[in-house]
């Protein structure tokens, strides 16, 4: 299989079992080795007490894009940490897009940058994730 085919198989295998991303209505727009783009529309039940999207849900969208990007090589990878800056609110009906890009991958650790933008291409959040590969574990065992 090519690296792109592996990434696509991982996407399908992970998403099939990803209850959190599905519950939030996330869609995977694209995946590539080390990269992923996910989208989500802000719903009424995602609004906080001041009628903007809860920052934790924006972070969850970025974290899901991070997870798909860093697992795209079919080597089970988890987050070892992340930081996030919310720079603008998500509002009811906004279509948010999280784009994850691999910055560095060395041995069992990686660094990924994720930007979240709305449908007007306005920056909503910046997320940096650090990943750690679990030795000898595959995401999709049938691809091993």
C-alpha positions as CSV (number, residue, x, y, z in Angstrom):
1,X,0.0,0.0,0.0
2,X,1.1,3.6,-0.6
3,X,1.5,6.0,2.3
4,X,-1.7,7.7,1.1
5,X,-3.7,4.4,1.0
6,X,-2.4,3.6,4.5
7,X,-3.6,7.0,5.8
8,X,-7.0,6.5,4.2
9,X,-7.4,3.0,5.7
10,X,-6.4,4.4,9.1
11,X,-8.9,7.2,8.7
12,X,-11.7,4.7,8.0
13,X,-10.7,2.4,10.9
14,X,-10.3,5.2,13.4
15,X,-13.5,7.0,12.4
16,X,-15.6,3.8,12.6
17,X,-14.8,3.7,16.3
18,X,-14.6,7.4,17.1
19,X,-17.7,8.0,19.1
20,X,-16.7,11.5,20.3
21,X,-16.0,12.9,16.8
22,X,-19.2,11.4,15.5
23,X,-21.3,12.8,18.4
24,X,-20.0,16.3,17.7
25,X,-20.9,15.9,14.0
26,X,-17.3,16.1,12.7
27,X,-16.5,15.1,9.2
28,X,-13.1,14.2,7.8
29,X,-12.5,16.4,4.7
30,X,-9.1,15.0,3.9
31,X,-6.2,12.9,5.3
32,X,-2.6,12.5,4.2
33,X,0.5,11.1,5.8
34,X,1.0,13.5,8.7
35,X,-2.0,15.7,7.9
36,X,-5.7,15.8,8.3
37,X,-8.6,18.3,7.8
38,X,-11.8,18.0,9.9
39,X,-14.9,20.1,9.8
40,X,-17.7,20.7,12.3
41,X,-20.8,23.0,12.3
42,X,-21.5,24.8,15.6
43,X,-24.9,23.6,16.9
44,X,-27.2,25.0,19.5
45,X,-26.1,22.4,22.1
46,X,-22.4,23.5,21.6
47,X,-23.1,27.0,22.9
48,X,-22.0,28.1,26.4
49,X,-23.7,30.5,28.8
50,X,-22.8,33.5,26.7
51,X,-24.0,32.1,23.4
52,X,-20.7,31.3,21.8
53,X,-19.2,27.8,21.1
54,X,-17.6,26.3,24.2
55,X,-13.8,26.6,23.9
56,X,-13.5,23.0,24.9
57,X,-15.5,21.9,21.9
58,X,-13.3,24.0,19.6
59,X,-10.3,22.3,21.2
60,X,-11.9,18.9,20.7
61,X,-12.2,19.6,17.0
62,X,-8.5,20.5,16.8
63,X,-7.6,17.5,18.9
64,X,-9.5,15.1,16.6
65,X,-7.6,16.6,13.6
66,X,-4.4,16.1,15.5
67,X,-5.3,12.5,16.3
68,X,-6.0,11.6,12.7
69,X,-2.9,13.3,11.4
70,X,-0.5,11.7,13.9
71,X,-2.0,8.2,13.5
72,X,-2.0,8.4,9.7
73,X,1.1,6.2,9.4
74,X,-0.7,3.3,11.1
75,X,1.4,3.4,14.2
76,X,-0.7,3.9,17.3
77,X,0.0,7.4,18.6
78,X,-1.4,9.3,21.5
79,X,-1.2,12.9,22.7
80,X,1.5,13.6,25.2
81,X,0.4,17.2,25.5
82,X,-1.0,20.2,23.7
83,X,-1.6,23.9,24.0
84,X,-4.4,25.9,22.5
85,X,-5.1,29.6,22.0
86,X,-8.7,30.6,21.2
87,X,-8.4,33.9,19.3
88,X,-12.0,34.4,18.2
89,X,-15.4,32.9,19.1
90,X,-17.2,30.2,17.2
91,X,-20.9,31.2,16.7
92,X,-24.1,29.3,16.1
93,X,-24.1,28.0,12.6
94,X,-20.3,28.5,12.0
95,X,-18.6,25.9,9.9
96,X,-15.3,25.3,11.6
97,X,-12.4,23.7,9.8
98,X,-9.4,22.3,11.6
99,X,-6.2,21.7,9.5
100,X,-3.5,19.6,11.1
101,X,0.0,19.7,9.8
102,X,3.0,17.7,10.9
103,X,5.9,20.0,12.0
104,X,8.4,17.4,13.2
105,X,8.5,13.6,13.6
106,X,11.6,12.0,15.1
107,X,11.6,8.5,16.6
108,X,8.5,8.1,18.7
109,X,7.7,11.8,19.2
110,X,6.0,14.3,16.9
111,X,4.9,17.9,16.9
112,X,1.7,19.0,15.0
113,X,0.2,22.4,14.4
114,X,-3.5,22.7,13.9
115,X,-5.4,25.9,12.9
116,X,-9.2,26.2,13.3
117,X,-10.9,28.7,10.9
118,X,-14.5,29.5,10.3
119,X,-16.3,29.7,6.9
120,X,-15.1,33.2,6.4
121,X,-11.5,32.0,6.7
122,X,-11.1,33.9,10.0
123,X,-8.8,32.3,12.5
124,X,-10.6,30.9,15.6
125,X,-7.9,28.8,17.3
126,X,-4.3,27.7,17.1
127,X,-3.4,24.3,18.6
128,X,0.0,22.7,19.0
129,X,0.1,19.0,19.8
130,X,2.9,16.7,20.9
131,X,2.5,13.1,20.1
132,X,4.0,9.8,21.3
133,X,4.0,6.5,19.4
134,X,3.3,3.3,21.2
135,X,6.0,0.8,20.2
136,X,4.8,-2.2,18.2
137,X,1.1,-1.2,18.1
138,X,-0.9,-0.6,14.9
139,X,-4.0,1.5,14.6
140,X,-5.5,-0.9,12.0
141,X,-4.2,-4.4,12.7
142,X,-5.2,-5.7,9.3
143,X,-2.7,-3.4,7.6
144,X,0.3,-4.6,9.7
